[in-house]
Amino acid sequence: MTQITTFLMFQNGEAEEAMNFYVSLFDEAKVVNVARFEPGEPGPEGKIKHAIFTLAGREYMCIDSDQSHGFTFTPSMSLYVGCDTEEEIDRLYAALAEGGGQLMPLNDYGFSTKFGWVNDRFGVSWQLNLP
């Protein structure tokens, strides 16, 4: 069976910090597997060569790129989170926006009770929705 997994590439050695931050925000989240760059391998020694983690039952992969690229994350691709309570959306929005940037502040935009869109401090874009 074909499986599709979101893959996050970090360029500043932030993959482990980002992964651990995301896992800390959600119930039923965990780091599944981590492979690190070893001495002599292309890539910063000890940084993430490949890691798998889960958030709310979905699998994600991340790496610390050993190459410099002319691109990074963009809001045109975001992680969409359906929240169950106002407390949850407020908590997630505050945590994810800290050190990042607000694209749409938490508000009622007419299509849900409360919605917000942020870029986190790693550049990953998140849409948070309370139906």
C-alpha positions, -999 to +999 in steps of 0.1 A: +000+000+000+013+035-009+020+057+021+024+095+021+044+111+049+051+148+055+089+154+052+105+184+069+140+195+059+158+219+082+189+238+071+203+252+103+207+220+124+173+226+140+156+193+131+159+177+166+149+209+184+118+213+162+108+176+164+111+176+202+091+209+204+063+195+182+061+162+202+059+183+234+028+201+221+005+172+213-009+142+232-001+108+217+030+122+201+064+105+201+098+103+185+099+069+168+134+067+153+165+089+150+196+083+129+224+108+133+253+118+111+284+098+122+320+111+119+332+111+083+297+112+068+285+141+048+266+162+073+272+178+106+283+151+131+255+143+157+228+161+137+197+144+123+204+123+092+168+110+093+142+109+120+106+098+123+080+111+148+043+110+152+018+137+160-019+128+167-013+094+151+003+108+119+039+101+109+064+128+100+100+127+089+127+153+093+163+158+085+191+183+090+202+190+054+239+186+047+235+209+017+227+246+015+195+253-005+181+285-018+147+278-003+131+270+031+095+265+044+067+285+029+031+291+042+018+278+009+022+243+025+011+242+061+001+217+089-036+220+096-047+212+132-083+207+141-086+216+178-112+203+202-113+231+227-107+268+229-080+262+256-062+239+231-062+263+202-051+292+225-022+271+239-010+258+206-013+292+189+008+308+217+034+281+217+038+280+179+037+318+174+065+324+200+096+334+181+078+330+148+052+351+131+015+356+129-001+352+095-037+354+108-044+362+145-069+340+163-103+352+154-137+343+141-134+347+103-169+334+096-159+298+086-153+285+121-156+294+157-119+304+160-090+302+135-054+312+135-024+308+112+013+311+123+048+304+112+067+288+140+103+298+150+116+271+126+096+285+096+070+258+095+035+271+089+005+260+110-032+265+106-052+260+138-090+256+137-117+253+162-148+243+143 
